[in-house]
Amino acid sequence: MTDIFRQNLIDFKKWDETKGKFRKFHFANPHIYQTFSIYSWDAAKAGHKVFSHWLIMNRIRWDSLIQTDGEKYKIPNEYIAFYARMFMIRHPQLGAFFKIKRMKGEPYDVWLRSKNETTEFDNRASA
């Protein structure tokens, strides 16, 4: 096995493991995506064609620390890209609203779908 192939396999396994952890986190905390979606739509309605998913997530963190008496959200940074991808797949009408880079180990076709490059898949995913 070549070193490049081995490294790609290691990277894919790590990406797949992180994706699995994100899914568990998301299903245990659906309110985070709901808030992410609301704030993203706020930015789109304000006229932004492209926006920062990091800014959205940090607003959620800020609100939970400053403006609420409830739970403080501990959202791992490695999950922010998954929230951005989920939002763009569910809302293809906004196009590539977030500028995203391919995550290390992420399959190329998955990355393209999340960038709204293959709109046929996106329309089925958001239905």
Solvent accessible surface area in square Angstrom, and as a share of the most:
residue,aa,sasa,rsa
1,M,143,0.64
2,T,93,0.54
3,D,109,0.56
4,I,133,0.67
5,F,115,0.48
6,R,107,0.39
7,Q,85,0.38
8,N,87,0.45
9,L,65,0.32
10,I,92,0.47
11,D,17,0.09
12,F,79,0.33
13,K,123,0.52
14,K,129,0.55
15,W,16,0.06
16,D,58,0.30
17,E,104,0.47
18,T,18,0.10
19,K,67,0.29
20,G,29,0.28
21,K,102,0.43
22,F,11,0.05
23,R,130,0.47
24,K,156,0.66
25,F,41,0.17
26,H,19,0.08
27,F,134,0.56
28,A,76,0.59
29,N,25,0.13
30,P,64,0.40
31,H,57,0.26
32,I,3,0.01
33,Y,16,0.06
34,Q,108,0.48
35,T,36,0.21
36,F,0,0.00
37,S,18,0.11
38,I,104,0.53
39,Y,31,0.12
40,S,0,0.00
41,W,64,0.22
42,D,62,0.32
43,A,10,0.08
44,A,18,0.14
45,K,159,0.67
46,A,77,0.60
47,G,50,0.48
48,H,86,0.39
49,K,165,0.70
50,V,68,0.39
51,F,42,0.17
52,S,48,0.31
53,H,20,0.09
54,W,112,0.39
55,L,101,0.50
56,I,5,0.03
57,M,0,0.00
58,N,64,0.33
59,R,108,0.39
60,I,2,0.01
61,R,48,0.18
62,W,144,0.51
63,D,19,0.10
64,S,2,0.02
65,L,105,0.52
66,I,103,0.52
67,Q,127,0.56
68,T,64,0.37
69,D,152,0.79
70,G,47,0.45
71,E,112,0.50
72,K,90,0.38
73,Y,59,0.22
74,K,172,0.73
75,I,9,0.04
76,P,50,0.32
77,N,85,0.44
78,E,87,0.39
79,Y,14,0.05
80,I,0,0.00
81,A,19,0.15
82,F,15,0.06
83,Y,0,0.00
84,A,0,0.00
85,R,14,0.05
86,M,28,0.12
87,F,1,0.00
88,M,1,0.00
89,I,37,0.19
90,R,106,0.39
91,H,36,0.16
92,P,32,0.20
93,Q,124,0.55
94,L,45,0.22
95,G,25,0.24
96,A,53,0.41
97,F,1,0.01
98,F,1,0.01
99,K,147,0.62
100,I,18,0.09
101,K,176,0.74
102,R,118,0.43
103,M,38,0.17
104,K,153,0.65
105,G,16,0.16
106,E,0,0.00
107,P,37,0.23
108,Y,124,0.47
109,D,77,0.40
110,V,41,0.23
111,W,41,0.14
112,L,42,0.21
113,R,54,0.20
114,S,1,0.01
115,K,52,0.22
116,N,19,0.10
117,E,102,0.46
118,T,60,0.35
119,T,76,0.44
120,E,128,0.57
121,F,67,0.28
122,D,0,0.00
123,N,86,0.44
124,R,154,0.56
125,A,47,0.36
126,S,41,0.26
127,A,123,0.95
